[in-house]
């Protein structure tokens, strides 16, 4: 009896995970990628370096005391970073200049959303 219960729990967990992944894929297909418009920071990189650039931008956002979320639409990666208002300029300049790491956490104030778009170099 316990074996059947354990097997059933494993199967339910696997089903739940498969369902979650399926719903995420469907949402990525149906819902548009969020965009803030004209004030985006655009970064160009080689096609194989998308993930490294995404991680760099997320690390910079966290380094100034913020957070970030990324969406990959296949042609570009769009990152929405929530950073403290006092660190927005520092964050924007660091992303644009290719800074690898930053530790300026402690900036206060309300959060500002900064959009970063990573595109393929052509």
N, C-alpha and C positions, 0 to 999 in steps of 0.2 A: 504494500500500500504506500509506503514512504517513497519507494522508488518511482512510482507513478506520479506522485505529487512533485518530486524533484524534477522529473522529466517535463512535467507540465509547466512548472515555473520557468524552466529554461526555455521552453518553446514560446511561452507568453512573452518573455523578455526579448527573445529574438524577433518575434512578430512585432512587438512595440517599436523596436529599433528600426526594423525595415519600414514600418508605417511612417515613422518620423522622417526618415530619409526620403521616402517617396513624397511626402507632403512638402518637404523643403524644396525638392526638385521641381514639383508642380508650381509652388509659389514663385520660385526663381523664373520660371517660364512665363507665368501669367502676369505677375505684378511687375510694373516698371521699376527700374533701378532708381532710387531716390537721387535727386539732383537739386542743388541750391541755385544754379544759374551761372552768372557771369564771373563771379569772384573766385573761381576754383584755381587752385595751384596745380599746374600741369607739369608732370614729370615724365620724361621720355626715357625708356630703357630697352635693352635687347629683349627679344621674346622669351628667352630662357631665364631671365632675371626678374620676372614679375613677382614671384613669391618673396625673394630677398628684399625687393623694394617695398612690398606691402609690410613685411616685418620691420623694416627700417622706419617707415612712417608711423606704425603702431608704437614702436619703441620710443620715438620722439614725442608722440602724444602723451604716453605714460610718463616720460621723463619730465614733462612740464606740469604734471599733476592731472592729466586728463585721461581720456579713453578714446577708442576708435572702433569702427565697424566697417567691414569691406564687402563690396559686391563685385563679382567678376561676371561680366556679360560676354566674355569670349574675346572681345576686341580690346577691351580696356578694363582696368580695375578702378572702381570708384570708392574712395574712403571718406567717411564722414567722421571727423575727429571733434570731440568735445574737449576744448581746452579752456583754462581760465582766461578771462578777458585780458588780464595784464600780461599774459604770455603769448597772445595771438601773433604779434609781430615776430617775436623770437621763433615761434613754431614755424610760421610761414617762411621766414628766411632760412631756417635750418633745413627745411624740406627742399627748398629751391637750390640751396648750395651743396646738397649732398652730404650733410653732416650725418655721421653714422650713429652717434649716441649723444644723449644730452641728459643732464641731471639738474633741473632747475625747479623741482617740485617745491611747493610751498607758496607758490603764487596763489593769491586769493581772489575773491570776487566771483561774480556770476560766470557761468560757462558760456563760451561762444562756440558755435559750430563752424568748422572750417572744412571745406570740401577739397580733397586732393584727388586728381585724376592721373592715373598711371597709364601711359600709352606706349605702343611699340615704336621704336625708332625705325625710320624708313630710309 
